[in-house]
Amino acid sequence: MIITIPLIIIMCITFVLVFLFVKTIDRRKWLTFLVSLVITPFIYFFAVYPMINVFSDYHHKKYFSEELWKEKPALRYELSDEMMSSEILIGKSKSDIETLLGTHEWLTWSDAKKDHDTNRWNYGLGMEPGAFNTEKECVEIVFKDNKVVNVTSYKDLIKFDAED
């Protein structure tokens, strides 16, 4: 575990809250301080820290790798930030993208053509962990003259089979 400023601040807040609670049970300050000092790490690591992880949208970020992309499609959101910021796909051909990312999962619908647009490929990135997350991450790759010109991410509502 890395000790950081936010960790210290949250631990101090947890200590103060535990101290105030224990103070209502016993008036002896030395005993209240000692009990609070011992109980604070347990309260933090078994109550506060799990709640922070459930309600925050932090996720691990990994360097893009062709193997990880193909082997673990549900965790592609971890690779997408680095892939888009480094612009490694810009300028690549459709065949290069198909080799690197695999066959596109779906094509964007074009209202003008009334058909799927073969120059807009979409891939699902998976669902970021979180308590109230109802959207999945997706990425759209736009081609012009058989070369990638734009890569954008967007969120799409998750629809389950039982829903109409």
Residue pairs with C-beta under 8 A, 6 or more apart in sequence:
1 7
10 44
10 48
10 52
11 40
11 41
11 44
14 40
14 43
14 44
14 48
15 36
15 37
15 40
18 36
18 39
18 40
18 43
19 32
19 33
19 36
22 32
22 35
22 36
22 39
23 32
26 32
26 35
54 130
54 131
55 130
55 131
56 130
57 128
57 130
57 133
59 77
59 78
59 128
59 129
60 78
61 78
61 81
61 82
62 68
62 78
62 79
62 82
63 79
63 82
64 79
64 82
64 83
64 86
64 88
65 79
66 100
66 101
68 75
68 79
69 76
69 79
69 100
69 101
69 102
70 101
70 102
73 124
73 126
74 126
74 127
75 126
76 123
76 124
76 125
76 126
76 137
77 125
77 126
77 127
77 128
77 137
80 125
80 137
80 139
80 153
83 89
83 151
84 139
84 151
84 152
84 153
87 151
89 97
89 100
89 141
89 148
89 151
90 148
90 149
90 150
90 151
91 147
91 148
92 100
92 147
92 148
93 146
93 147
93 148
94 143
94 146
97 121
97 141
97 148
98 104
101 123
104 121
104 122
104 123
104 141
105 122
105 123
105 124
106 116
106 122
107 116
107 117
107 118
107 120
107 121
107 122
108 116
108 117
108 120
108 121
108 122
108 140
109 115
109 116
109 117
110 116
110 117
110 120
119 142
119 143
119 144
120 140
120 141
120 142
120 143
121 140
121 141
121 143
122 138
122 139
122 140
122 141
123 138
123 139
123 141
124 136
124 137
124 138
125 136
125 137
125 138
125 139
125 153
126 136
126 137
127 133
127 135
127 136
127 137
127 158
128 137
134 157
134 158
135 155
135 156
135 157
135 158
136 155
136 156
136 157
136 158
137 153
137 154
137 155
138 153
138 154
138 155
138 156
139 151
139 152
139 153
139 154
140 150
140 151
140 152
140 153
140 154
141 148
141 150
141 151
142 148
142 149
142 150
142 151
142 152
143 149
